[in-house]
Amino acid sequence: MEEKKQRIYSSLENLCAKREYCTSDIYRKALDRLEGDSAAAEEMVAELVADGFVSDLRYASAFAREKASLTGWGPVKIRFALSAKHIGSDVIDEALGEIDTEKADARLERLIEAKRRSLEGDPQIRLKLIKFALSRGYDYDTVKKFVG
């Protein structure tokens, strides 16, 4: 059985070397490969964390940067997604601190202007722009600056 665990651990190491995973994601993968042995899965995740293959902070930082810059998500939506992965609020705060707020605000402004053009002539344009920006994960105070 020990040889099987070593093969599983090596395959998890290989996964982690290719991209970032949070502890909850890698735990699910380990649990699946270990056929439900939660104690062994927790032990493997602890080893992967100790060996530096898994880091919630690294994962959260990469996730926040990617979602903010490429997808255009706001901090509220990013926080919610990271919380769903069982990442602690202190780690999430640190990851969100790495987002360039000026670039995020500029992106939000571009998104709102593009949406404004598509809603030209709509009597509820302001309401729809606010709902649109809030759905992207931006807080109301930030949205209010750009919607007017």
N, C-alpha and C positions, 0 to 999 in steps of 0.2 A: 504493500500500500504506500510505503514511503516513496518509492520510485515514481508512482503515479502522481503524488503530491508535488514532487520535484519537477515533473514534466509540466504540470499545471502552472506551477509558480514561474517556470521559465517562459511559458506561453503568455502569462500575464505581464511579465517583464517586457517581452517583445511588444505587446500591445502598448504599454506605457512609454516605450522608447519611440514609438511612431507618432503619438499625439498625447495631449493632456487628458487625464481622467480625474474626476473627483473621487473621493473615497466611497461615496454611495454607489457610483456607477461601477467601480472596480469590484466592490463587494458583491453586487448583483452578478457580475460575470464570474467571480470566484465561486459564489454559491451555486450557480448553474452548473459549472464544470465539476464541482465537488458533490453534485447530486444532493444538495440540500444540507450538507454538513456545515452548519452555521459556525460552530466553534473553529473548525479548520479554516473557513473562509475569513473569519475575523483575524485569525492568526496570520494568514497570508497578507491581508490588507495591512496589518500592523508592520509586517516585515517590509512590504513595498514602501510604506511611508518612511520607515527607519532607513531604508536604503536610498531614499530620495527619488524613487520612481513615481510616487504619487504625492501631490501637494495640493490641498484645497485652495491655498492662496494663489499658487501659480495658475491653477485651473480657472479660478474666479477672475483673476486679472486678465487672462487671455480671453475668456468668455466676454467680459465687460468691454474690453477694447474692440473685439470683433463685432459685437452686437451694436455698439455705439457708432462705430465708424462705417461698417459695411451695411448693416441692416437698418440703421437709423433708429434704434430703440432708445427710449429715454431711461433715466435711472430707476424710475418706478417699476417698469416692466423688467428690467435687468435684475433688480433686487428680488422681485417676485419669482423669476425663473431660477435664480440661484438658491433662494429659500426652499423651493420645491425639491432641490437636490440635497437638502439637509446640510447646507453650508451655513456656518455661524454668522451672526449679524456683524461681529467685529471684523471677520474676514471679508464680508461683503462690503462693509464701509471702506476698508482699505483698498479693495479692488475698484470700487467706484471712484475713489480718490485719484486713480490713475487716468481717468478719462479726461481728455482735454475739453473743458466746458465751452471754450470759445468755438471750437470746431463743432461741438454738438449743437450749440445754439445756432450757428450758421447753417447747419444741416436742417434743423427744425424750421428755420426761416425759409429755406428753399422749398422744403416739403409743403409748408403752408401756402407759399406763393403759387406753387404748381396746383395745389388743390383749389386755391381761390380762383385760378383761371378756369378750372374745370367746372366750377359752380357759378360762373358768371351769370348774373341776372336772377339767381335764386333768392327769394325773400328771406330765407333762413340761413343765409351764408355764414353769418357769425357763429351761430349755434353749431352748424355742421363743421366748421373749421375747429372749433373748440373740442367737439366730440372726436374729430379725427386725430387731433394732436394728443388728446388724453389717451386715446386708444393705442397710440404709439409709445406710451409710457412716460410722458412728460407730466410734471406737476402743473397744477392750475396757474400758479403765479408765473411760471416761465411761459406758459402758453399765452397768458393774458398780455404779456409784453409784445408778442408778435401778431396777435389777432386784433388787438386794439379795442 
